[in-house]
Amino acid sequence: LQVYKGLDIITNKVTAEERAQCAHHMLDFVDPLVRTYTVVDFRNKALDRNKLPIVVGGTNYYIESLLWKVLLDTGVSEFM
């Protein structure tokens, strides 16, 4: 949920002071009133730079999506 803009308090987002200590990525870039953000979107963005992402906290579903591609629903049936 920390990807969503404006949800700082309910997601316990790091403060500006904490962000100044080291680089933070994938925070505050999705407007929740404009679009949805899925686990597939998360995985694609986290892995699109060909660098090892460091994930701290969060839900297991999103973390597991980085480890096991089989968990992703790409909308394409494997039986087609």
C-alpha positions as CSV (number, residue, x, y, z in Angstrom):
1,L,0.0,0.0,0.0
2,Q,2.9,2.3,0.3
3,V,2.9,2.7,-3.4
4,Y,-0.2,4.8,-3.1
5,K,0.0,8.6,-2.8
6,G,-1.7,10.2,0.2
7,L,-1.9,7.1,2.4
8,D,1.1,8.0,4.6
9,I,-0.5,7.6,8.0
10,I,-2.5,4.4,7.4
11,T,0.5,2.7,5.8
12,N,3.0,4.0,8.3
13,K,5.1,5.3,5.4
14,V,8.7,6.4,6.2
15,T,9.1,10.1,6.9
16,A,11.0,12.6,4.7
17,E,13.8,12.6,7.3
18,E,14.0,8.8,7.1
19,R,14.0,8.9,3.3
20,A,17.0,11.3,3.4
21,Q,19.0,8.7,5.2
22,C,19.1,6.3,2.3
23,A,17.3,5.8,-1.0
24,H,13.8,4.4,-0.9
25,H,12.0,3.3,-4.1
26,M,8.4,2.6,-5.1
27,L,6.8,5.0,-2.6
28,D,4.0,7.5,-3.5
29,F,3.8,6.9,-7.2
30,V,0.3,5.5,-7.7
31,D,-2.9,7.6,-7.3
32,P,-5.4,5.3,-5.7
33,L,-8.3,7.3,-7.3
34,V,-7.0,6.8,-10.8
35,R,-5.8,3.3,-11.1
36,T,-5.4,0.0,-9.3
37,Y,-2.0,-1.6,-8.6
38,T,-1.7,-5.3,-8.6
39,V,0.9,-7.8,-7.4
40,V,1.9,-8.3,-11.1
41,D,2.5,-4.5,-11.4
42,F,4.6,-4.6,-8.2
43,R,6.7,-7.5,-9.4
44,N,7.3,-6.0,-12.8
45,K,8.3,-2.7,-11.4
46,A,10.5,-4.2,-8.7
47,L,12.4,-6.3,-11.2
48,D,12.5,-4.0,-14.2
49,R,15.9,-2.5,-13.4
50,N,17.8,-5.8,-13.4
51,K,19.0,-5.1,-9.8
52,L,18.3,-7.2,-6.7
53,P,15.5,-5.5,-4.8
54,I,15.8,-5.2,-1.0
55,V,12.3,-5.6,0.4
56,V,11.6,-4.7,4.0
57,G,8.3,-5.6,5.5
58,G,5.1,-5.9,3.6
59,T,2.7,-8.7,2.8
60,N,4.0,-12.1,2.0
61,Y,2.0,-12.2,-1.2
62,Y,4.0,-9.4,-2.7
63,I,7.3,-10.7,-1.4
64,E,6.6,-14.2,-2.7
65,S,5.8,-12.7,-6.2
66,L,9.4,-11.8,-6.4
67,L,10.5,-15.3,-5.6
68,W,8.0,-17.5,-7.4
69,K,6.6,-16.4,-10.7
70,V,4.0,-19.2,-10.6
71,L,2.1,-17.1,-8.0
72,L,1.3,-14.4,-10.5
73,D,-2.0,-14.2,-12.3
74,T,-1.1,-12.8,-15.7
75,G,-4.6,-13.3,-17.1
76,V,-3.4,-16.0,-19.5
77,S,-4.4,-19.5,-18.9
78,E,-1.7,-22.1,-18.9
79,F,-4.1,-24.6,-20.5
80,M,-4.6,-22.6,-23.7
